[in-house]
Structures are given as structure tokens and as C-alpha cells.
Amino acid sequence: MRLVFTLLLSGLFLIYSCAVCHNNIPQSESVVSKHGLLKVRGIHIVDKNNETVSLAGNSFFWSNPYWQGVKYYTPEVVRWLHRDWHTHIIRVPLAADPRVKDGYLYQPEVNLKAVERLINAAIDEGIYVIIDWHSQHAEKNEKEAIVFFEKMAHKYGKYPNVMYEIYNEPLKISWDTVIKPYAERVIKAIRKIDPDNMIIVGTPHWSQDVDVASKNPINGFNNIAYTLHFYAASHFEWLSKKMEKAIQNGLPLFVTEWGTVKANGDGRVHLESVGKWMQLMKKYKLNHCNWTVNDKTEGASILKPGASTKGGWTEKDLSPSGKLVREYIRNWQAILNDKYTIIP
């Protein structure tokens, strides 16, 4: 039996067909048990059967207490995102930037406890999880990053769910002389403990200059992908051209963070640009996580202020961005299979 739906969402028609849809995903076979350890092969990410995988999910907010996003670091929220949104991957941003005074570098225990709560919840749900060293100055704290990822590799390296993102968003600094050498040293430390799980490397200029990284990629290590970030209301064709150039050069990309709004995390949803970026991610079968699981009063938050920290959200709890992002994540596999069509 097939059903066909037409939805009107903030002026955007969303049309798709699917087998009978359910609110809960059957738990007999999780996404991780189905796909196993993810690996880089050429420009694609493949599963244990060497089939290309493109997963959609959510990035949580910073782990430090000040910005309050950490209140959504609960197993219940992970469970809701998985079973209602059909989220197959989450990103957990450890607040590791030296400018964040209640972050991991200053309050390691509270931040680590929060991050591990989400990692454990993702493993329990059978979905993938990116452990993100969320900093724009990671080269200044290389020793701390190495110690942290060694700890994560020892504790979680045995799980195929886990991936390591070792530098969130480098600023306008050199790939050749700063970012790449930092990445090679952190990767070397991880690989001594965990030889297999994917490592994702940030790229210059807030993880936009992937074309620069593609000219001098990291060699000598297996299963390495590279970060691309975009915000639909700020990043247009000039960035998509950089993306396509990097792919043409053979660089495997992972969109660990994208937003429907401006790069500052605020503003209105840019429907047309979001649609174009979704088509590109579909074309190249990219994996992606949306920013962000939070109720902060800004455009990128998927929730309205006061939404439950236990999940169970209704449409009234979702921001305009949250409503749109839920439809994309929930139906991403249908989009990939041409069973979901976007009409601006």
C-alpha cells in the first residue's frame, strides 16, 4: 500500500510518497546494526557492505552550561529525535574553545559528563554519534585535544556508532602549516588506540575552504573525511562551487553542521537556498547534521522557548526552522530515492 501526501510548510510545498509511515521506527534492526562501521571510499562514505550511505540528523548546542542548550542533553531527547524525527546521527559539540570560560578547558567534569550522556544515549538507540571538539582555536590547545580524544578512543573506540570531529571551525588560518599538522598529530594519537572509526577534519575559514584542503589532503591514515559547514541565508553558489571543486579533486566531505538561516545562527529561514543545498547533498550523497537542538531565541534553534527537555514535541513546540528541518531529516531516505519532491 502506498500513500501520497502534500504538505504546506511556510510557503513551501513538500510532496512525497512512501510506504505506510509510522511515528516510531521498528527497533528490531537499528541503523548501526544495519550499516556497521562507516568508512571513506573515494568521495563517498560506505557501510559494512560497501554501499554508499547518506544519513541525516541533528547537531546539539554547545555543552557548556551558560548558553543553556545543554539542558537538551538528555536520553529522552535523543530517543525522540530518533523515533519521531528518524534522526540517524547526532553531533555532540564539546565546548572546547578557550574563549568559553565555562567550557571543557575550564570545567572539564561538567562538560565531559554532558557529552558522555549523549554519546551513551546514541549508542543505546543504535544511531551514530559525532564527538566534536567544538573550537575555532584548536591548534592553541592541541595537548588538551589529544588527551581528550585518547580518552574517547579508549572508552568508545569499540563502538561502530562513534566518529571523531577533531576541529570544528578553523578561522582564516593556513591549511598547510597550521590545520593539517595539528590534524595529523591528533589523528596519530587516536589511531594508536582506535585504528578504524572515522575521523573528520575541519577546514579553513569556518570549514568552508574545502577546495583548499583538497589540494593537499592528509595522507598516511585511513578513514578520514573533511568538514563542510554552510548556512543557507549566508552561503550561496560561491560556497557550493568550492564544495564541488573539492569533490572533483577527490575529497570526501561530511556536512557536520548546516543551518537554514544566517551564519550567525539567526534570521529567517531561507527556503530557496535550503532547497538548493538539499539537492546538492542528495546529488553527492552527503551525510549531514542540522544546527541546532536548542530553544534559544534565534533562527537556527529547532525549538521554541520552553519546549520540553524530554522530547515529545508537537508542531507548536517547533520553530519555523525546526518544522522544515524535521521534514527533511524524517524523509531523507525518501528524498535520496526520489520519493520526496520539493517544490518552492
Secondary structure, DSSP 8 states (H G I E B T S, - for coil): -EEEEEEEETTEEEEEEEES--SS--SSS-HHHHH-S-EEETTEEE-TTS-B---EEEEE--SSSTTSGGGG-SHHHHHHHHHTS---EEEEEEE--TT-TTSTTT-HHHHHHHHHHHHHHHHHHT-EEEEEEE-S-GGGGHHHHHHHHHHHHHHHTT-TTEEEE--S---S--IIIIIHHHHHHHHHHHHTT-SSS-EEE--HHHHT-HHHHHTS---S-SSEEEEEEEETTT--HHHHHHHHHHHHTT--EEEEEEESS-TTS-S---HHHHHHHHHHHHHHT--EEEEEE---SSTT-SB-TT--TT----GGGB-HHHHHHHHHHHTHHHHHTT-EEEE-
